[in-house]
């Protein structure tokens, strides 16, 4: 049903093939579900990477998209694989949209699945596997690093409001706290 190791990413890329329209509501409604045992946490905290390694092992001889180099760690290929598979399965949505491998490698470095040094050392291998521009990769890596710094500054400067005392146990309670904080700010 999901065709990849990343059902959430694959689904996000597949939904446009089944939707007649999209509505911009003006606010982000994305929620990340993370726990000490979740794979999502592994994208943020290095100590959770063991969960990702176990998760990948469950797929046995899974083959990533053919445009992704086989010698790269599976964790680095998981997200791009889901995007590329969805693009292949839904050409009516993604035809004419080129996948930006330079942006992908910059993002993979931001997540910590490869270092910039690893990408530079494997440059020839990456260029054999797909279109890879060193200049684009380095430029986008700087953008990603600036985004990391920006996020740290925003986190330090943004009050957590009622969430400073901890996150509620249920989604209903979480939404209620956000509503109270938003109303108080107005």
C-alpha positions in Angstrom: 0.0 0.0 0.0 2.8 2.5 0.9 5.5 1.1 -1.5 8.3 2.4 0.7 9.9 2.3 4.1 8.4 5.7 4.9 4.5 5.5 4.9 4.1 9.1 6.1 6.4 10.6 3.5 5.1 8.4 0.7 1.5 9.3 1.7 2.2 13.0 1.7 3.6 12.7 -1.8 0.7 10.4 -3.0 -2.2 12.4 -1.7 -2.1 15.0 -4.5 -2.7 12.2 -7.0 -6.1 11.5 -5.4 -7.2 15.0 -4.4 -9.1 17.2 -6.8 -8.0 20.4 -5.0 -6.0 21.8 -2.1 -7.1 24.4 0.3 -4.7 26.9 2.0 -6.0 27.6 5.4 -3.3 30.0 6.3 -1.8 28.1 9.2 0.4 25.0 9.4 -1.5 21.9 10.7 1.4 19.5 10.7 2.0 17.7 13.9 5.1 15.5 14.5 4.5 12.4 16.6 7.7 11.5 18.4 8.5 9.3 21.3 11.6 7.7 22.8 10.9 4.6 20.5 9.7 6.4 17.4 11.6 6.5 14.2 10.8 10.2 13.9 12.8 10.9 17.0 15.7 9.3 15.3 15.7 12.1 12.8 16.3 14.5 15.6 18.3 12.7 18.3 21.3 10.6 17.6 20.6 8.2 20.5 17.4 7.1 18.8 19.2 6.1 15.6 19.4 2.5 16.8 15.6 2.4 16.3 16.0 3.4 12.7 18.7 0.7 12.1 16.3 -1.9 13.6 13.5 -0.6 11.5 15.5 -0.8 8.3 16.6 -4.4 9.2 12.9 -5.4 9.3 12.7 -4.7 5.5 15.3 -7.4 4.8 16.4 -7.1 1.1 14.4 -3.9 0.4 15.8 -2.1 -2.7 15.8 1.7 -2.7 15.0 3.7 -5.7 17.5 2.9 -8.5 18.7 6.6 -8.7 20.0 6.4 -5.1 23.5 5.1 -4.7 23.6 1.6 -3.1 26.7 2.3 -1.0 25.1 5.1 1.0 23.7 4.3 4.5 20.1 3.1 4.3 19.0 5.8 6.8 20.2 8.5 4.3 18.1 6.9 1.5 14.8 6.4 3.3 13.1 9.8 2.8 14.3 10.4 -0.8 13.3 6.9 -1.7 9.7 7.5 -0.6 9.5 10.8 -2.6 11.1 9.3 -5.7 8.8 6.2 -5.6 5.7 8.4 -5.3 6.9 10.5 -8.2 7.4 7.4 -10.3 4.0 6.0 -9.4 2.1 9.2 -10.1 3.6 10.7 -13.2 0.3 12.6 -13.9 1.2 14.7 -10.8 5.0 14.8 -11.0 5.9 14.6 -14.7 8.1 17.5 -15.6 9.2 18.0 -12.0 12.9 17.2 -11.6 14.1 15.8 -8.3 16.8 18.1 -6.9 19.5 15.7 -5.7 21.7 18.6 -4.5 18.9 19.8 -2.2 18.3 16.2 -1.1 21.9 15.7 0.0 22.0 19.1 1.8 18.9 18.0 3.7 20.3 14.5 4.5 23.4 16.3 5.9 21.1 18.6 8.0 19.4 15.5 9.4 22.8 14.1 10.2 22.6 10.9 8.2 25.7 11.8 6.3 28.3 14.5 6.8 29.2 17.1 4.3 32.6 15.5 4.2 31.0 12.1 3.3 29.1 13.7 0.5 32.2 15.5 -0.8 34.2 12.2 -0.6 31.5 10.4 -2.5 30.9 13.1 -5.1 32.0 10.9 -8.1 29.8 8.0 -6.9 26.8 10.4 -6.5 27.4 11.9 -10.0 27.4 8.4 -11.5 24.1 7.6 -9.7 22.2 10.8 -10.6 22.6 14.4 -11.5 24.6 16.0 -8.8 25.9 19.6 -8.7 28.6 20.3 -6.1 27.9 24.0 -6.3 24.2 23.6 -5.7 24.8 21.1 -2.8 27.2 23.5 -1.1 24.9 26.5 -1.6 21.8 24.7 -0.2 23.9 23.3 2.6 24.6 26.9 3.7 20.8 27.6 3.5 20.1 24.6 5.7 22.8 25.6 8.2 21.3 29.1 8.4 17.9 27.5 9.0 19.3 25.5 11.9 20.8 28.7 13.5 17.5 30.6 12.9 15.5 27.8 14.5 17.8 27.8 17.6 17.4 31.6 17.9 13.6 31.4 17.5 13.4 28.6 20.1 15.4 30.8 22.5 13.4 33.9 21.9 9.9 32.3 21.7 8.0 31.8 24.9 6.4 28.4 25.3 3.4 29.8 27.1 1.5 27.2 29.0 3.6 24.5 27.4 6.6 25.6 29.4 5.3 23.4 32.2 5.1 20.3 30.0 3.1 19.0 27.1 -0.4 17.6 27.8 -1.1 13.9 27.5 -3.9 14.1 25.0 -4.4 15.9 21.7 -7.6 17.5 23.0 -5.7 18.9 26.0 -2.9 20.1 23.7 -5.3 21.9 21.4 -7.0 23.5 24.4 -3.7 24.8 25.7 -2.8 26.2 22.2 -6.2 27.9 22.0 -5.9 29.5 25.4 -2.4 30.8 24.6 -3.5 32.1 21.2 -6.5 33.9 22.8 -4.3 35.4 25.5 -1.9 36.7 22.9 -4.6 38.6 21.1 
